[in-house]
Amino acid sequence: MKHFFTLAIILLFISSASAQTGNVRITIDTTVYDAVQFLSDLSDDEARDAIEGYFDNLHIEKEKGKGFIIKKSLGYMLFKRAKVEGSNDNYDYYFVVDPRRQKGKDGSTISIAVGKDVGSFYSPGNSGVWNTLTQFADYLQSNYFEQHKLYVKLSDTNKDMDKKMKKLQDVLKEKSELESNISKDSLQISNLNDALLKLKTKQ
């Protein structure tokens, strides 16, 4: 019974430690809003690339910074009027991606707030929208980010293979040229030996 209780505590700890998402509060511009947050083993730059890649597939570009003289970058990533995984409606999605220092490769913390139109944000009280947002965050963490890692690895492997193929082609070209030169040298050696032999027989 004691061992069973200990095992139950360990399983509960693992379950809570690997919880998919949680609710937090983040600052968008100068106002604090509710958001869903999750952790990733992608670095903050990699996570931003993955998020942009997801919305690129939806043909939605990230909103740029605004300003008359200098276009100031936003402190968040904003994708407007997007119908994401599991959603039946278009919303505006705000992402705040922070680096997460840890032993080994750094990870990231991703927070997502959702709104519709300027200054209109949803909270956990809007259960339908919030449940969809939570499911979307789970999908990004457990599925799409994993896809992104595989796509990046696939792209890197293809590039590496292309380099090796180019190197092999260069080697084969050099081999062909060397074989041709060896053949010419061999013919010249044969001709020289024949000429030498003719001179010797005249002595």
Secondary structure, 3 states (H helix, E strand, C coil): CHHHHHHHHHHHHHHHHCCCCEEEEEEECCEEEEEEEEEECCCHHHHHHHHHHHHHHCCCCCCCCCCCCCCCCCCCEEEEEECCCCCCCCEEEEEEEEEECCCCCCEEEEEEEEECCCCCECCCCCHHHHHHHHHHHHHHHHHHHHHHHHHHHHHHHHHHHHHHHHHHHHHHHHHHHHHHHHHHHHHHHHHHHHHHHHHHHCC
